[in-house]
Amino acid sequence: MKATDSKFRATSMALGLGLAAMLAFTPLLAQTGGNTGLRGRVIDQSAGAIPGVAVTVTRQDTEQVRTRYDR
């Protein structure tokens, strides 16, 4: 066996393992939720803004409730 074949095999194996590790941990990064949010406007039928409203959002799986009031 040539030395270049052995180096090529070792390099290929290292790259393959690195790629497999990156693919394995990608779903974990999607679970962080650090950049989540909700934005929008509350308007009436004529597209006019409605002052003094409260918007409540409920997360169904945890029943966590958040309410934001018009500023």
C-alpha positions as CSV (number, residue, x, y, z in Angstrom):
1,M,0.0,0.0,0.0
2,K,1.3,3.4,-0.9
3,A,1.7,6.2,1.6
4,T,-0.5,8.5,-0.5
5,D,-3.3,5.9,-0.4
6,S,-3.1,5.8,3.3
7,K,-3.2,9.6,3.7
8,F,-6.1,9.8,1.3
9,R,-8.1,7.2,3.2
10,A,-7.4,8.9,6.5
11,T,-8.3,12.3,5.2
12,S,-11.5,11.0,3.6
13,M,-12.5,9.3,6.9
14,A,-11.8,12.5,8.9
15,L,-13.9,14.6,6.5
16,G,-16.7,12.0,6.5
17,L,-16.8,11.9,10.3
18,G,-16.8,15.7,10.5
19,L,-19.7,15.9,8.0
20,A,-21.6,13.3,9.9
21,A,-21.1,15.1,13.2
22,M,-22.3,18.4,11.7
23,L,-25.4,16.8,10.3
24,A,-26.1,15.1,13.6
25,F,-26.0,18.3,15.6
26,T,-27.9,20.6,13.1
27,P,-31.4,19.7,14.5
28,L,-30.2,20.7,18.0
29,L,-29.4,24.2,16.8
30,A,-32.9,24.5,15.4
31,Q,-34.3,24.1,18.9
32,T,-32.7,27.1,20.5
33,G,-35.6,29.6,19.8
34,G,-33.4,32.6,20.6
35,N,-34.6,34.6,17.6
36,T,-38.3,34.2,17.8
37,G,-40.9,36.8,17.8
38,L,-44.2,38.1,16.5
39,R,-44.9,41.5,14.9
40,G,-47.9,43.0,13.3
41,R,-50.6,45.6,13.4
42,V,-54.2,45.4,14.5
43,I,-56.5,47.2,12.0
44,D,-60.2,47.6,11.4
45,Q,-62.0,46.8,8.2
46,S,-61.0,50.1,6.6
47,A,-57.3,49.4,7.4
48,G,-57.2,52.0,10.1
49,A,-55.1,51.2,13.2
50,I,-57.0,50.4,16.4
51,P,-55.6,52.1,19.4
52,G,-55.5,50.6,22.9
53,V,-55.7,47.0,21.9
54,A,-54.3,43.9,23.7
55,V,-53.0,40.9,21.7
56,T,-52.8,37.6,23.5
57,V,-50.8,34.7,22.1
58,T,-51.0,31.2,23.6
59,R,-48.5,28.4,22.9
60,Q,-50.6,25.3,22.5
61,D,-48.1,22.7,23.6
62,T,-47.2,24.4,26.9
63,E,-50.3,26.7,27.4
64,Q,-47.9,29.6,28.0
65,V,-49.7,32.9,27.5
66,R,-48.2,36.2,26.5
67,T,-50.2,39.5,26.2
68,R,-48.9,42.7,24.8
69,Y,-50.7,46.0,25.0
70,D,-50.8,48.9,22.5
71,R,-48.3,51.6,23.5
